[in-house]
Structures are given as structure tokens and as C-alpha cells.
């Protein structure tokens, strides 16, 4: 991902491991709480029942820059939760999007 000081909009799709839907939500609650420290904004967060292969959770996020996104991803409070994430999250897809 590139883009100096240009705001970035992301659509994040998350699939829970079987039976770990609540654990995915709990993990996301923790890491999304770090957004303010990096200037990131959660615009929308929704959940599905996961039927027919749908993602468990979808998030629309705005980050102020690539540097802010990199800092969030490297945040030690976030990376310390890697085992919790691995136990709850089966798959993550991230797409750059335009808000319309």
C-alpha cells in the first residue's frame, strides 16, 4: 500500500473460525479501541450470520495516511494480541475503497 499523507479508506472483511464469532467481536473491540491513538476512524461496523460464506464482520475505516496505518498495524498493544486474533479470525480481506 502506498500513499504518503493521503487519507485511505478501507473495507475490512473478517471471517470467524467456527464457533469463535464472539471471540472475533471481542478481539476487534480491543484493537479498534486503539484507533484514536493513530488518528483512524471506524465509519461503520456490521455483522452477518456468516451464512453462505459471508464474512462475520465488515468494517469501513478511514486512516489519515499510510504512515498512520503502518503505526496502527505495528502498535505493540495490537501485536501482543496476535494469539487471540489467530484463535478467533480465520480470514481477513482488506480492500481500498472510495466513499461515495
Secondary structure, DSSP 8 states (H G I E B T S, - for coil): ---TT--EEEEEEEEE-TT-HHHHHHHHHHHHTTGGGGT-EEEEEEE---GGG--SEEEEEEES-HHHHHHHHH-HHHHTTHHHHHHHEEEEEEEE----
